Amino acid sequence: MFVAYSASITGWKYCRPLIVVDGTFLKGKYKGTLFVACAKDGNNGIFPLAFGVGDWENNLSWEWFMSRLKETFGNRNEVLCIVSDRHQSIERAIKLVFKETTFYGVCTFHF
């Protein structure tokens, strides 16, 4: 399941070209992984872009989430920076899906 609200899709053009992505496991009755993508707005606030639920954090799930993210928000005419933890599947998915004009960075908190 992939969710991106209309307000997020419309507001993305007013955000900085920076996306932070991460995934966390779900507990309880519904197992799986929650994928999240956020941006920084003009007031340095956190701007939620999209959410997704997948089976677990692996190459296929991250490629699916990044593909939906690119399909929904499209390309901007500037360099896009995507930041995440050091999960290898995220880096791989970014390189496969966001080939052009994308810079990948690692959050220093996750070392």
C-alpha positions in Angstrom: 0.0 0.0 0.0 1.3 3.4 -1.0 -0.2 6.7 0.3 0.6 10.2 -0.8 -2.0 12.9 0.1 -3.0 15.5 -2.4 -1.7 18.3 -0.2 1.7 16.6 -0.1 1.8 16.2 -3.9 0.9 19.8 -4.4 3.2 21.1 -1.7 6.3 19.3 -2.8 7.1 22.0 -5.4 7.5 24.5 -2.5 9.8 22.2 -0.5 13.6 22.0 -0.7 14.9 19.3 -3.0 15.7 17.1 0.0 13.9 13.8 0.8 14.6 11.8 3.9 13.5 8.1 3.8 13.4 5.4 6.4 11.6 2.2 7.2 10.5 0.7 10.5 9.0 -2.7 11.4 5.4 -3.0 12.4 4.3 -5.0 15.5 1.0 -6.5 16.5 -1.6 -8.0 14.3 -0.3 -6.5 11.1 3.4 -7.4 10.5 5.5 -5.8 7.8 7.5 -2.6 7.3 6.3 1.0 7.3 8.2 3.1 4.7 8.2 6.9 5.1 9.4 9.8 2.9 9.6 13.4 4.2 11.0 16.7 3.0 12.0 20.1 4.5 9.6 22.9 3.8 10.6 26.6 3.5 10.2 27.1 7.2 12.6 24.2 8.0 9.6 22.1 9.1 9.1 18.4 8.4 6.8 17.9 5.4 5.4 14.4 5.0 5.4 13.2 1.4 4.4 9.5 1.4 4.0 6.4 3.3 4.1 2.8 2.3 3.6 -0.6 3.8 5.6 -3.6 2.5 6.6 -7.1 3.6 10.0 -6.2 5.0 13.0 -4.0 4.2 14.7 -5.6 1.3 15.8 -4.7 -2.3 12.4 -5.4 -3.9 10.4 -3.5 -1.3 12.6 -0.4 -1.4 12.6 -0.4 -5.2 8.8 -0.6 -5.1 8.6 2.4 -2.7 11.1 4.5 -4.6 9.4 3.8 -7.9 6.0 4.9 -6.5 7.7 8.0 -5.0 9.2 9.0 -8.3 6.0 8.2 -10.2 3.9 10.3 -7.8 6.2 13.3 -7.3 8.1 13.3 -10.6 11.4 15.0 -11.4 12.4 18.5 -10.5 14.7 20.6 -12.6 17.3 20.6 -9.9 19.6 18.2 -8.1 17.6 16.1 -5.6 19.3 14.9 -2.4 18.0 11.8 -0.7 19.1 11.0 2.9 18.7 7.7 4.8 20.3 5.4 7.2 23.0 3.0 5.9 20.6 0.3 4.7 22.1 -1.2 1.6 18.7 -1.8 -0.1 17.9 1.9 0.1 21.1 3.0 -1.6 20.6 0.3 -4.3 17.0 1.4 -4.9 18.0 5.1 -5.2 20.6 4.3 -7.7 18.2 2.2 -9.8 15.1 4.5 -9.7 16.5 8.0 -9.3 19.4 7.7 -11.8 19.5 11.3 -13.0 20.6 14.3 -10.9 20.3 12.6 -7.5 22.7 12.7 -4.7 22.5 10.1 -1.9 23.6 10.9 1.6 23.8 9.0 4.9 22.4 10.4 8.1 25.4 10.9 10.6 23.1 10.0 13.5 23.0 6.4 12.2 26.7 5.6 12.2 
